[in-house]
Structures are given as structure tokens and as C-alpha cells.
């Protein structure tokens, strides 16, 4: 990380953007930090109950589950469940993953 001065974010004041899933929806509140050519995306994401992602993702993330429960499947068939206080990390192009939130979830994601 470079060229990011100290700052705070009031996530409730960041404009929400709705993203439909295969089922349900994700609400993203997104901020970018650092130089445009190497910006870090930081998001507060809320998945509705019954949310199912509409794609396999190859983007790297550090993801922290704040509320609810997130089920993440890897393309090789492995599956993981995150509960509040649990996180995962994966590099760009490392292992494709797809998530769902049967009862909904709130996540903090850095990528």
C-alpha cells in the first residue's frame, strides 16, 4: 500500500450500490484508496438472505465476516463456511470461488 494518508470512513455515509446475484442481491458500499494505477478497493458488503453469486470470481480478496454466515465454494469442490469473526484470504488468479449466504451476511472486503 502506498500514498494513502490516515483517514476514517463512516460506512453509513457511503452510497450503497445494489448488485443482483443469481438469487438475492448484494449491497456494496465502496471506497478506493491510493494511486489510481494501484488503487485498493475497500468494501462493506451486505448479502440478502438467500443470496447466491452469479459468477465464479478469480479476484484476490481479504474478507472478514462481520454478521451472518457466508458459504464459499472453490472450483475444485472444497467448501468453507465463515461466521462472524472469521476471515479468508486468496490471491488474484489463485483459486476461483463462489459464495452464497442462505441467511444473509455482512462482510468487510479488501481487494
C-alpha positions in Angstrom: 0.0 0.0 0.0 1.3 3.4 -0.8 0.2 7.0 -1.0 -2.7 6.6 1.5 -2.9 9.2 4.2 -4.5 8.4 7.5 -8.3 8.7 7.3 -11.5 7.3 8.7 -14.6 6.1 6.9 -18.2 6.4 8.2 -19.6 3.4 6.1 -23.2 4.5 6.7 -22.5 7.6 4.7 -21.0 5.8 1.7 -23.6 5.5 -1.1 -25.0 1.9 -1.4 -25.0 0.2 -4.8 -27.1 -2.8 -5.5 -25.7 -5.8 -7.4 -28.1 -8.7 -8.2 -26.9 -12.2 -7.7 -28.2 -15.4 -9.3 -30.5 -15.2 -6.4 -30.9 -12.3 -3.9 -28.7 -9.2 -4.0 -25.5 -7.7 -2.7 -25.4 -4.1 -1.4 -21.9 -2.7 -1.8 -20.5 0.5 -0.1 -17.2 1.0 -1.8 -14.2 3.3 -1.4 -10.9 3.3 -3.2 -7.5 4.3 -1.7 -4.1 5.0 -3.1 -2.9 5.9 -6.6 -5.3 5.1 -9.4 -2.9 2.7 -11.1 -2.7 0.6 -8.0 -5.8 1.5 -6.0 -7.0 -0.6 -3.2 -10.8 -1.3 -3.2 -12.3 -1.5 0.3 -16.0 -2.5 0.7 -18.7 -3.1 3.2 -21.0 -5.7 1.6 -24.3 -7.0 2.7 -25.8 -10.1 1.1 -29.6 -10.6 1.4 -30.9 -13.9 2.8 -30.8 -16.4 0.0 -28.0 -14.6 -1.9 -26.2 -16.8 -4.5 -23.3 -15.3 -6.5 -23.9 -15.2 -10.3 -20.3 -15.9 -11.2 -17.0 -17.6 -10.3 -14.6 -15.0 -9.0 -10.8 -15.1 -9.6 -10.1 -11.7 -7.9 -8.0 -11.9 -4.8 -9.6 -10.7 -1.5 -9.1 -10.4 2.2 -12.6 -10.9 3.5 -13.9 -10.6 7.1 -17.4 -11.9 8.1 -19.0 -9.4 10.4 -22.5 -10.8 10.7 -24.5 -13.7 9.4 -22.9 -16.7 7.6 -21.1 -17.0 4.3 -20.6 -20.2 2.4 -17.8 -20.2 -0.1 -17.2 -22.9 -2.7 -13.9 -23.4 -4.6 -13.9 -24.6 -8.2 -12.2 -27.8 -7.0 -15.2 -28.7 -4.8 -13.9 -27.6 -1.4 -16.4 -25.6 0.7 -15.9 -23.3 3.6 -18.3 -21.5 6.0 -17.4 -18.2 7.6 -19.2 -17.0 10.7 -18.7 -13.6 12.5 -15.1 -13.0 13.3 -13.8 -15.4 10.7 -11.9 -14.4 7.5 -10.4 -15.8 4.4 -7.7 -14.6 2.0 -6.9 -15.6 -1.6 -4.6 -14.2 -4.2 -5.6 -12.9 -7.7 -6.0 -15.8 -10.1 -5.2 -18.4 -7.3 -8.4 -20.3 -6.8 -11.8 -19.4 -8.3 -14.5 -19.1 -5.7 -18.2 -18.5 -5.5 -20.3 -17.6 -2.4 -23.8 -17.8 -1.1 -25.5 -16.5 2.1 -28.6 -18.6 2.9 -29.4 -16.4 5.9 -27.7 -13.2 4.8 -24.2 -11.9 5.7 -22.3 -8.6 6.3 -18.7 -8.6 5.1 -15.7 -6.3 5.1 -13.6 -6.9 2.0 -10.3 -5.5 0.8 -9.0 -6.2 -2.7 
